[in-house]
């Protein structure tokens, strides 16, 4: 041991990598296989395994090479790849670095699948708005599948376990091969005419070629046109067909399709028991309430002695009759008083109107004499006021030789009101004199 060489595992892996990359030349070689465990990383790189019946190898295709592909890489697709060998040192695993890829074998089918899918998608056959709502209760179904298919047994066993009272009608059809689409269409149309609650079109898993009959365009259009609620359960979870996309609901397996349309008898029974308990409790509550109300009615004094109730009402009725008669008497007395008041009022109004008419005949002469007296008195007062107004008029004063001097519309009352060079206005009887102040003398 002392003379043996000791090296690290990373050194061994590095040496293996150097030997392989230098001696293993894959140039000009196309490697054939089927894609498995495909992962499309958000970085754009593809990680997958390439396998055949006897072997499997890890592969990576970097985004710079992925961008050059002219087709959509799918799980299970058979391809031809070229590249170089590599050892991933951190794990010591062998992998292929893929630089080129092209489809092999099923490539044409995948291209046809994608073309049909896009055409039907654009035509609206997969629109969610067209899909029918699930019926509230499904008790009668039609199953479209092969007569001896394992999918049929999965559906029947699931229905038997979950809801054995379900009515199941089988419509046998081919589920593989070139004649399968026509056979499926005939079975679906026949089942649709029988007005089942739902139709199940199911098939077990298989290769892409085996399931390709469920990608038939006419089959898709037929499903789209049917009136019955349709559930698909074709293949496994990873399988997707055009039939799945057009159906009202897609289940990942035939068993899942059967579960979707069937109730669970144990869950239903549990719910029934819960509802039963709720109903019993609710009825007890209602009955207790009505029982209490009945006891109240039974103990009511009028129900115990109905005659006393009648007598009481008769006494009240007699009292009301007496009160009414008394009220009518009072009303008659008041009406008599009102009639007397009316007669007296008419008589009084006649006398008043007669007196007022006599007075009105005298008033015109009195009013005319009074108006003449007031008018004469006001004329004398007006003449007196005009004489006083004329005597005190400023213009009257100006006519006697006086004048009024102003500065900027204000009357000058003192020499303090003006300054040298001020412009002043002097109002005389017949006009205005403008002057400039040269000086002022105080007295």
C-alpha positions as CSV (number, residue, x, y, z in Angstrom):
1,X,0.0,0.0,0.0
2,X,2.9,2.3,0.8
3,X,4.2,2.1,-2.8
4,X,0.7,2.4,-4.5
5,X,-0.3,5.7,-6.1
6,X,-3.3,7.5,-4.4
7,X,-5.4,9.8,-6.5
8,X,-8.7,11.7,-6.0
9,X,-12.0,10.6,-7.6
10,X,-12.1,13.9,-9.5
11,X,-8.7,13.1,-11.0
12,X,-10.0,9.7,-12.2
13,X,-13.1,11.3,-13.7
14,X,-11.0,14.0,-15.4
15,X,-8.8,11.3,-16.9
16,X,-11.7,9.3,-18.2
17,X,-13.2,12.4,-19.7
18,X,-9.9,13.2,-21.5
19,X,-9.6,9.7,-22.8
20,X,-13.2,9.6,-24.1
21,X,-13.2,13.1,-25.6
22,X,-9.9,12.5,-27.4
23,X,-10.6,9.0,-28.6
24,X,-14.4,8.9,-29.1
25,X,-15.0,10.8,-32.2
26,X,-18.8,11.0,-33.1
27,X,-18.3,13.4,-36.0
28,X,-20.4,12.3,-39.0
29,X,-22.5,9.9,-36.9
30,X,-26.3,10.2,-36.3
31,X,-27.5,8.5,-33.2
32,X,-31.1,7.2,-33.2
33,X,-33.3,6.9,-30.2
34,X,-36.5,8.0,-28.4
35,X,-36.7,11.1,-26.2
36,X,-37.6,10.4,-22.6
37,X,-37.8,12.5,-19.4
38,X,-37.7,15.8,-21.5
39,X,-37.2,19.0,-19.5
40,X,-37.3,22.3,-21.2
41,X,-35.5,24.6,-18.9
42,X,-36.4,28.3,-18.6
43,X,-32.8,29.1,-19.7
44,X,-33.7,27.6,-23.1
45,X,-31.6,24.4,-22.6
46,X,-33.2,20.9,-23.2
47,X,-32.3,18.1,-20.8
48,X,-33.5,14.6,-21.7
49,X,-32.6,10.9,-22.1
50,X,-32.2,9.2,-25.4
51,X,-33.1,5.5,-25.3
52,X,-33.9,2.4,-27.3
53,X,-34.9,-1.1,-26.3
54,X,-31.5,-1.9,-24.7
55,X,-30.0,1.3,-23.5
56,X,-30.4,4.9,-22.3
57,X,-28.1,7.9,-22.2
58,X,-28.4,11.4,-20.7
59,X,-28.3,14.3,-23.2
60,X,-28.2,18.1,-23.1
61,X,-28.9,20.5,-25.9
62,X,-28.0,24.1,-25.2
63,X,-30.3,27.0,-26.1
64,X,-28.0,28.2,-29.0
65,X,-28.7,24.9,-30.8
66,X,-32.3,24.6,-29.6
67,X,-33.0,27.9,-31.4
68,X,-32.1,26.4,-34.7
69,X,-34.7,23.6,-34.5
70,X,-37.6,23.8,-36.9
71,X,-40.0,21.5,-35.0
72,X,-41.4,21.2,-31.5
73,X,-39.6,18.5,-29.5
74,X,-42.0,16.2,-27.6
75,X,-41.8,13.4,-25.1
76,X,-41.6,10.0,-26.8
77,X,-40.5,11.5,-30.2
78,X,-38.0,9.4,-32.2
79,X,-35.1,11.5,-33.4
80,X,-31.7,11.4,-34.9
81,X,-29.0,13.4,-33.1
82,X,-25.4,14.3,-33.6
83,X,-22.9,15.8,-31.2
84,X,-20.0,14.8,-28.9
85,X,-19.4,12.7,-25.9
86,X,-18.9,14.3,-22.5
87,X,-18.4,13.3,-18.9
88,X,-20.2,15.5,-16.3
89,X,-17.5,15.7,-13.7
90,X,-19.6,16.6,-10.7
91,X,-21.6,13.4,-11.0
92,X,-19.2,11.3,-13.1
93,X,-22.0,10.6,-15.5
94,X,-21.7,10.1,-19.2
95,X,-23.7,12.4,-21.5
96,X,-24.1,13.5,-25.0
97,X,-23.8,17.1,-26.0
98,X,-26.4,17.5,-28.8
99,X,-25.6,20.0,-31.6
100,X,-28.1,18.8,-34.2
101,X,-31.4,17.0,-34.1
102,X,-33.9,15.9,-36.7
103,X,-37.1,13.8,-36.6
104,X,-37.0,10.1,-37.3
105,X,-39.9,7.7,-38.0
106,X,-42.8,9.5,-36.1
107,X,-41.6,12.9,-37.1
108,X,-44.1,13.2,-39.9
109,X,-46.9,12.1,-37.6
110,X,-46.0,14.7,-35.0
111,X,-45.9,17.4,-37.7
112,X,-49.3,16.3,-38.9
113,X,-50.6,16.3,-35.4
114,X,-49.4,19.9,-34.8
115,X,-50.8,21.0,-38.1
116,X,-54.3,19.5,-37.4
117,X,-54.2,20.9,-33.9
118,X,-53.4,24.5,-35.1
119,X,-56.1,24.3,-37.8
120,X,-58.8,23.1,-35.5
121,X,-57.7,25.6,-32.8
122,X,-58.0,28.5,-35.2
123,X,-61.4,27.2,-36.4
124,X,-62.7,27.3,-32.8
125,X,-63.3,23.6,-32.2
126,X,-61.4,23.7,-28.8
127,X,-63.1,26.9,-27.5
128,X,-64.2,26.5,-23.8
129,X,-67.3,28.5,-24.5
130,X,-68.7,25.7,-26.7
131,X,-68.1,23.0,-24.1
132,X,-71.3,21.7,-22.4
133,X,-71.8,21.9,-18.7
134,X,-71.8,18.7,-16.7
135,X,-75.3,17.4,-15.9
136,X,-76.4,17.8,-12.2
137,X,-76.9,14.0,-12.0
138,X,-75.5,11.3,-14.2
139,X,-77.3,7.9,-13.9
140,X,-77.1,6.6,-17.5
141,X,-73.9,6.6,-19.5
142,X,-72.7,5.3,-22.9
143,X,-69.1,3.9,-23.2
144,X,-67.4,4.0,-26.5
145,X,-64.4,1.7,-26.6
146,X,-63.1,-1.7,-27.7
147,X,-65.2,-4.8,-26.8
148,X,-62.2,-6.5,-25.1
149,X,-60.3,-3.4,-24.1
150,X,-58.8,-3.1,-20.7
151,X,-60.2,0.4,-20.6
152,X,-63.7,-1.1,-20.5
153,X,-62.9,-3.2,-17.5
154,X,-61.4,-0.2,-15.7
155,X,-64.6,1.8,-16.3
156,X,-66.9,-1.1,-15.3
157,X,-65.0,-1.9,-12.1
158,X,-64.8,1.7,-11.1
159,X,-68.6,2.2,-11.7
160,X,-69.3,-1.0,-9.8
161,X,-67.2,0.1,-6.9
162,X,-68.5,3.7,-6.7
163,X,-72.1,3.7,-8.1
164,X,-73.3,0.2,-9.0
165,X,-76.8,1.5,-9.8
166,X,-75.4,3.4,-12.8
167,X,-76.9,2.3,-16.2
168,X,-73.9,1.5,-18.5
169,X,-74.4,0.9,-22.3
170,X,-71.5,-0.3,-24.4
171,X,-70.9,0.9,-27.9
172,X,-68.0,-1.2,-29.3
173,X,-65.6,0.4,-31.7
174,X,-62.1,0.0,-33.1
175,X,-59.6,2.0,-31.1
176,X,-56.5,1.6,-33.2
177,X,-55.6,1.6,-36.9
178,X,-56.8,3.4,-40.0
179,X,-60.4,2.1,-39.7
180,X,-60.8,3.3,-36.1
181,X,-61.8,6.9,-36.7
182,X,-64.8,5.9,-38.9
183,X,-65.8,3.2,-36.3
184,X,-65.6,5.7,-33.5
185,X,-67.7,8.2,-35.4
186,X,-70.4,5.7,-36.0
187,X,-70.5,4.6,-32.3
188,X,-70.6,8.2,-31.1
189,X,-73.5,9.1,-33.4
190,X,-75.4,6.0,-32.4
191,X,-74.9,6.7,-28.7
192,X,-75.8,10.4,-29.0
193,X,-79.3,9.5,-30.4
194,X,-80.1,7.4,-27.3
195,X,-80.0,10.5,-25.0
196,X,-77.7,9.2,-22.3
197,X,-76.6,11.6,-19.5
198,X,-73.0,11.3,-20.6
199,X,-70.8,9.5,-23.1
200,X,-67.3,8.2,-22.3
201,X,-64.8,7.7,-25.1
202,X,-61.9,5.7,-23.5
203,X,-58.8,3.7,-24.4
204,X,-55.8,2.5,-22.5
205,X,-52.3,3.7,-23.0
206,X,-50.2,3.1,-26.1
207,X,-47.6,4.5,-28.4
208,X,-48.1,7.7,-30.4
209,X,-49.0,5.7,-33.5
210,X,-51.5,3.6,-31.6
211,X,-53.3,6.7,-30.3
212,X,-53.2,8.6,-33.6
213,X,-56.7,7.5,-34.6
214,X,-58.0,9.9,-31.9
215,X,-56.4,12.8,-33.8
216,X,-58.7,12.4,-36.8
217,X,-60.2,15.6,-38.0
218,X,-63.6,14.2,-38.8
219,X,-63.8,12.6,-35.3
220,X,-63.1,15.9,-33.7
221,X,-65.8,17.6,-35.8
222,X,-68.3,14.9,-34.9
223,X,-67.6,15.2,-31.2
224,X,-68.0,19.0,-31.5
225,X,-71.5,18.6,-33.1
226,X,-73.0,16.1,-30.6
227,X,-75.6,17.1,-28.1
228,X,-74.6,14.7,-25.2
229,X,-72.0,15.6,-22.6
230,X,-68.8,13.8,-23.6
231,X,-65.8,12.8,-21.4
232,X,-62.6,11.5,-22.8
233,X,-60.2,9.1,-21.1
234,X,-57.7,8.2,-23.8
235,X,-54.2,6.9,-22.9
236,X,-52.3,8.0,-19.8
237,X,-51.7,11.3,-18.2
238,X,-48.8,12.2,-20.5
239,X,-50.8,11.4,-23.7
240,X,-52.8,14.2,-25.3
241,X,-55.0,13.8,-28.4
242,X,-57.2,16.1,-30.3
243,X,-60.1,14.1,-29.0
244,X,-59.2,15.2,-25.5
245,X,-59.1,18.8,-26.5
246,X,-62.6,18.9,-28.1
247,X,-64.5,16.9,-25.5
248,X,-66.4,18.7,-22.8
249,X,-64.1,17.2,-20.1
250,X,-60.7,15.4,-20.4
251,X,-59.8,12.8,-17.8
252,X,-56.2,11.5,-17.8
253,X,-57.2,7.8,-17.8
254,X,-60.3,5.6,-18.4
255,X,-60.5,5.1,-14.6
256,X,-60.5,8.8,-14.0
257,X,-63.2,9.3,-16.6
258,X,-65.4,6.8,-14.8
259,X,-64.7,8.5,-11.5
260,X,-65.7,11.9,-13.0
261,X,-69.2,10.8,-14.1
262,X,-70.0,8.6,-11.1
263,X,-70.9,9.4,-7.5
264,X,-69.2,7.6,-4.6
265,X,-71.9,5.6,-3.0
266,X,-70.1,5.7,0.4
267,X,-69.8,9.5,0.2
268,X,-73.4,9.8,-0.8
269,X,-74.5,7.5,2.0
270,X,-72.5,9.5,4.5
271,X,-74.1,12.7,3.2
272,X,-77.5,11.1,3.4
273,X,-76.9,10.2,7.0
274,X,-75.8,13.7,7.8
275,X,-78.9,15.1,6.1
276,X,-81.1,12.6,7.9
277,X,-79.7,13.7,11.2
278,X,-80.2,17.4,10.3
279,X,-83.8,16.7,9.1
280,X,-84.6,14.8,12.3
281,X,-83.2,17.6,14.5
282,X,-85.0,20.2,12.5
283,X,-88.3,18.4,12.6
284,X,-87.9,17.9,16.4
285,X,-87.3,21.6,16.7
286,X,-90.3,22.5,14.6
287,X,-92.6,20.0,16.4
288,X,-91.4,21.3,19.8
289,X,-92.3,24.8,18.7
290,X,-95.7,23.8,17.4
291,X,-96.3,21.8,20.6
292,X,-95.6,24.7,22.8
293,X,-97.9,26.9,20.7
294,X,-100.6,24.3,20.9
295,X,-100.3,24.2,24.7
296,X,-100.7,28.0,24.8
297,X,-103.8,27.7,22.7
298,X,-105.2,24.9,24.8
299,X,-104.7,26.9,28.0
300,X,-106.3,30.0,26.6
301,X,-109.3,30.9,28.7
302,X,-111.6,31.4,25.7
303,X,-110.8,27.9,24.4
304,X,-111.4,26.4,27.8
305,X,-114.8,28.2,28.1
306,X,-116.0,29.3,24.7
307,X,-119.4,30.6,26.1
308,X,-117.6,33.0,28.4
309,X,-115.9,34.4,25.3
310,X,-119.3,34.9,23.6
311,X,-120.8,36.5,26.7
312,X,-117.9,38.9,27.0
313,X,-118.2,39.9,23.4
314,X,-122.0,40.5,23.8
315,X,-121.4,42.7,26.9
316,X,-118.9,44.7,25.0
317,X,-121.3,45.0,22.0
318,X,-124.1,46.2,24.2
319,X,-121.8,48.8,25.8
320,X,-120.7,50.0,22.3
321,X,-124.4,50.2,21.2
322,X,-125.2,52.3,24.3
323,X,-122.3,54.6,23.6
324,X,-123.4,55.0,20.0
325,X,-126.9,55.8,20.9
326,X,-125.7,58.4,23.4
327,X,-123.4,59.9,20.7
328,X,-126.3,60.1,18.2
329,X,-128.4,62.0,20.8
330,X,-125.6,64.4,21.4
331,X,-125.1,64.9,17.7
332,X,-128.9,65.7,17.3
333,X,-128.7,68.2,20.1
334,X,-125.7,69.9,18.5
335,X,-127.4,70.0,15.2
336,X,-130.4,71.8,16.8
337,X,-128.1,74.4,18.4
338,X,-126.4,74.9,15.0
339,X,-129.7,75.5,13.3
340,X,-130.5,78.1,15.9
341,X,-127.1,79.8,15.5
342,X,-127.7,79.8,11.7
343,X,-131.1,81.5,11.9
344,X,-129.7,84.1,14.4
345,X,-126.7,84.7,12.2
346,X,-128.8,85.3,9.1
347,X,-131.0,87.8,10.9
348,X,-128.1,89.7,12.3
349,X,-126.3,89.8,9.0
350,X,-129.5,91.2,7.3
351,X,-129.7,94.1,9.9
352,X,-126.0,94.8,9.6
353,X,-126.1,94.9,5.8
354,X,-129.1,97.2,5.9
355,X,-127.4,99.7,8.2
356,X,-124.2,99.6,6.2
357,X,-126.1,100.2,3.0
358,X,-127.6,103.4,4.5
359,X,-124.2,104.6,5.7
360,X,-122.7,104.0,2.3
361,X,-125.2,106.4,0.7
362,X,-123.9,109.2,3.0
363,X,-120.2,108.5,2.6
364,X,-119.7,109.7,-1.0
365,X,-120.7,113.3,-0.1
366,X,-118.5,113.3,3.0
367,X,-115.6,111.9,1.1
368,X,-115.9,114.5,-1.7
369,X,-116.1,117.4,0.9
370,X,-113.1,116.0,2.8
371,X,-111.0,115.7,-0.3
372,X,-111.7,119.3,-1.3
373,X,-110.7,120.5,2.1
374,X,-107.5,118.5,2.1
375,X,-106.6,119.6,-1.4
376,X,-107.0,123.3,-0.6
377,X,-105.0,123.0,2.6
378,X,-102.1,121.3,0.7
379,X,-102.1,124.0,-2.0
380,X,-101.6,126.7,0.7
381,X,-98.8,124.7,2.3
382,X,-97.1,124.2,-1.1
383,X,-97.2,128.0,-1.9
384,X,-95.7,128.8,1.5
385,X,-92.9,126.2,1.1
386,X,-92.1,127.5,-2.4
387,X,-91.7,131.0,-1.0
388,X,-89.4,129.9,1.8
389,X,-87.4,127.8,-0.7
390,X,-86.9,130.7,-3.0
391,X,-85.9,133.0,-0.1
392,X,-83.2,130.6,1.1
393,X,-82.0,129.6,-2.4
394,X,-78.2,130.1,-3.0
395,X,-78.9,131.6,-6.4
396,X,-81.1,134.3,-4.6
397,X,-78.1,135.2,-2.5
398,X,-75.8,135.4,-5.6
399,X,-78.2,137.8,-7.2
400,X,-77.6,140.3,-4.4
401,X,-73.8,140.4,-5.3
402,X,-72.5,137.5,-3.3
403,X,-70.4,134.6,-4.7
404,X,-69.3,131.0,-3.8
405,X,-65.6,130.0,-4.1
406,X,-64.6,126.3,-4.4
407,X,-61.5,124.3,-4.7
408,X,-61.8,120.9,-6.3
409,X,-65.6,120.9,-5.6
410,X,-65.2,121.8,-1.9
411,X,-66.4,125.2,-0.7
412,X,-63.6,127.4,0.7
413,X,-64.5,128.6,4.1
414,X,-61.1,129.7,5.4
415,X,-57.8,130.9,3.9
416,X,-56.3,127.8,5.4
417,X,-58.2,125.8,2.7
418,X,-56.0,127.2,-0.1
419,X,-52.3,127.4,-0.9
420,X,-50.3,129.5,-3.3
421,X,-50.8,128.5,-7.0
422,X,-54.0,126.6,-6.2
423,X,-56.7,126.8,-8.9
424,X,-60.0,127.9,-7.5
425,X,-63.5,128.4,-9.0
426,X,-65.8,131.4,-8.1
427,X,-69.5,131.0,-8.8
428,X,-71.4,134.2,-9.6
429,X,-75.0,134.8,-10.6
430,X,-74.3,134.5,-14.3
431,X,-71.2,132.2,-14.5
432,X,-67.9,130.8,-13.0
433,X,-64.5,132.6,-12.7
434,X,-61.3,130.4,-12.6
435,X,-58.4,132.0,-10.6
436,X,-54.9,131.1,-9.4
437,X,-53.9,132.0,-5.9
438,X,-51.0,134.5,-5.9
439,X,-51.1,135.0,-2.1
440,X,-53.3,135.3,0.9
441,X,-53.7,137.8,3.8
442,X,-55.2,136.9,7.2
443,X,-57.6,139.3,9.0
